Amino acid sequence: MKIAVSITLFNPKDVNFEYYNEYSKYFDMVYFIDNSIKSNDYLKTLVSKKNVKFISNNDNLGIGSALNKALSMAKMDGIDILLTMDQDSFFPFDKLNEIKDILNKYFHSNYAILGMNLNHTFEGNEIINKEWVITSGNFIYLNKIGDIKFNEKLFIDCVDTEFCVNLAKKSLKVGYFSNYFIKHTIGNPSYINLLFCKIKKFNYNPLRYYYIFRNITYLFRIDKNRVYSKLFYKTRILWFFEILIFEKNKKKNLKAIKLGIQDGKKAKLGKCVYNF
């Protein structure tokens, strides 16, 4: 069973460079897909190792494009399972052998993805079923996904959601390991204590809110799948009021949301053309 890992990069922080070197010690192949407009010269030295490939796009082509490149290379290299990681996520290398045993156990099941736990809470069961998981920390069984790819037109946000929905349409399952975790931060979270509730703010920038609201609006309009429906109403109701009431930069965020919804309705996808 050959396992590879892909790491999608976009202007990565220097402090993480030494950590990136660790991947080649544990995986059969390592693919670095760099979406930075100007690639860092240090990163290119990673290819000095035989089991590392470095692709520089010299442009930000989006997460979907990077992941599809990794899928293609992994299939050509005869890889069985591809782990997808974000540049700021950290994998527990010391747990890899235990994880491999579980991956092997489910190799002939109808699971197409087994991801890592982000909740930092042990949940008892070995595998927890999910409707969708984020792209970071996912082990993808390449022999099961067939010709399913990531939607490059979405650029970022909901790319992972749509991929998992497409797997479900082929009766393939998505789950995550209950007791194996990656270190990963979504957004720039902060918390507000309101009466007896603790409210989490993601504090995304306007550009990110544009993509979130555009893509879920688009997906909901073309497919009333229950996953899209839940995300559609969550963003429209919960996130909108959270942004309106609690977040800073309200004017720019609301402008981005408005444009995102408009473009989603028009199926105007791809890289955002607005400056916020």
N, C-alpha and C positions, 0 to 999 in steps of 0.2 A: 504494500500500500504506500504509494508515493504522495507526500503532502507538500504543497508549495504555499507560499504566502505572498500576497501583493500588498504594497503599501502605497497609497495615493498621497502625493506630496503637493503642497501649495505654499511656497515661501516658508519652509519649515524653520523652526527655531534652532539655532546653533547648539543649544544645550542638549538637544536630542540626538545629535549626530553619532556620538559614540554608541548610544543605545541601538541605533539602526544596524550597527555591525554585528550585534548579537544574533540577528535572525539567521544568518548564514550558518551558524553553528548548530542549529536545531532543525532546519527545514531542508528538504531535498533541492528546492529551487526557491529563489527570492526574486520578486519582480518589483522594482521601484518605478512607478509611473509619475513623472514630475509634470504638474500642470502650471508650474511657475513660468512667468514670461521670460525670466532670465534664470537659468538653472545655476545653482551653486556649484562651483568647481570641486569642492570637497566631496559632494555626493557622487560625482562621476568616478571618484576613486574606488567606490564600492564594487565596481565591475571587475576589479583586479582578482576577485575570487571567482572560481569556475562556476559556482552555482548561483551567481547573481547576475541579473540583467537589469540594465538601467535605460529607461526610455524617457527622453526629454521632448515634450511637445512644443516647447518654446512659446506656449500660449496656454491660457486656461480654457480647456475644452470641456470642462465639467466632469463630475464624478462618474456619470454613466459611461462616457468615452474611456476614461481610465480603467474602469472595471472591465469593460468589454475587451480592451487590449490585454488585460491580465488573463481573462478567460480564454482568449484565443491562444496566447502563448502557452498557457498551462496545458491545453488540449494537445498542442503540437509537441510538447515535451513529454507527453505520456503521463501526466499527473492525474491522480485519482481524486484528490480532494484539494480544494483551494481555500485557504484562509484569507479573508479580506480584512484589512486593517486601515484605520485612519492614521495620519502622522502623529497625532497627539494621544493615541490610545497605547496602552502598555500591556503586553501579553505576559502571563505568568509562566515563563519558560520552565520553571521547576515542576510544573504540573503537566507538561506536555505528554509524557509517557502514559500517565493515567488517562488523559483525554484521548490519546490514540486508542487505548483499549476500548473505550466507549464508542469511538468512531467506527472501529472495526466491528463492534457488536451490532451496530445499526446499518452497516454497509449495504445489506440486502433488504432493508426495510423500505417503506415508502417515504422516509424522510429525505428531502432534498437539501435542507439546510439545518444544521445544528449550530446555534450561536452561543456566545458566552453571556453569562448573567451580568447585568448592569446594576441590579438592585442592591447588591451587597447584603442580601438577606437569604440565608439558606431556607429553601422551601420544601425540603423533605424528599420529593421525588427526584429520580435521576434526570428525567427529561420533562420539561414543562412545555406543553403545546402552545403555540402562539399563532395569531393570524398573520402577523408580520414582525420582522425584526430589523433594526437599523443595520447598515452595511458593515460597520466595524465589529470585528470579533466573530464573523460568521465562517463556518466550515461548509463549503458548498460541494456536494457530491456531483462531480462533473458528468458521470455516466448517467445521471438521472434527469438533468435539466434539458437535454436535447438541444434544440435551437433557440431556447428562451434566452433573451439577452436583456440588458439594462437599457432603458429608454433614454437615449442621449439627448433628445429634444427637451426633456424636463430639466436638464443641466445639473441641478442640485435640488434636494428636497423631494420627497415622495418617490424618488428613484427606487429606493429599497422597498417601499410599500407596493408599488406597481409590480415589481419583480416577484414578490411573494404572492400577490393576488394571481398573477399568471401561473405560478406553480400550482396553486390551489385549484385552478381551473383544469389542471391535468391530474387532479387527485393526488398531488404530492403534498407532503406535510412539512411544516416549519416548526422548529422547537428550539429550546436552549437548555444548556446544562444548568441545573439548579445550584450546584455547589462549586462551580468554577467561574471566576470573575475576571473581567478586564477593568483596568482603570480608564475611565472615559468620562469626559464632561460634556454635557449637551448645553450649548449656549454659554452664557456668562451668568449663571444663576445667582440669585440672591433671594432672601426671604423676608416677608413682612408678617408680623404677628397682628392678626385682626380678630379681636374678641378671643374665641377659643380655637381659632383656625390659624394655621401657618400657610401663607400663600407663597407659592414659588413663582418668581419672575425669571424668565429666560434671558431677557435683555439682549435679544438679537439686534443687529443693526438693521436699518431700513431695507437694505438690499436683500437680506435673508428673509425678512417678512414678505417682501415682494414675491420671492420664489415660493414660499410656503403657501400663501393665499392664492397665487396664480395656479400652481400645479394641482392643488386639491380641488379648486374650482373646476379646472379643466377635466380632471379625472372623474369627478362626480357627475359632470354634465354628459360625459360619453358613456358612463357605466355606473348605474346606481347600486353597485356592489356594496354590501353592508359595511365593509371596511372603509370605503371611501365616504359612505354616508356618515359614519361615526366621526371621522376626521373632519368632514365638511361642517357639521354642526358644532363640533368642538372648537374649531378655529373661528367660525362665524360668531359664536355666542361667548364661550368662555375666554378664548384668547383675546378677542376684540375688546371686551370690557376690562380685562386685566391690563391690556396695553393702554386703554383710554384712561383708566383710573390710576394705575400704579406706576407705570413706566415713565421715564424721562423721554425727551425727544419725541413727544407725542405728534407734533405736526408732521415731521418727516415720516414717522412710522405710519401714520394714517394715510398720508399721500401714497406711500409705497403700497399699502394694502389696497387702496382704491384702484391704483393702476394694475396691481396684480390680479384683482378680481375681474377688471375690464378685459385684460389680455387673456385670462383664463377662459372667459366666455367666448372670446373670438378665436380661441385655439392659437393664439400668438405665442409661440414657445421659443426655445433656444436661449441664448445668452441675453441677459437684460441689457437694454439699450439706454436706460435712463441713468441720470446722475442724481443721487439723493443727498 
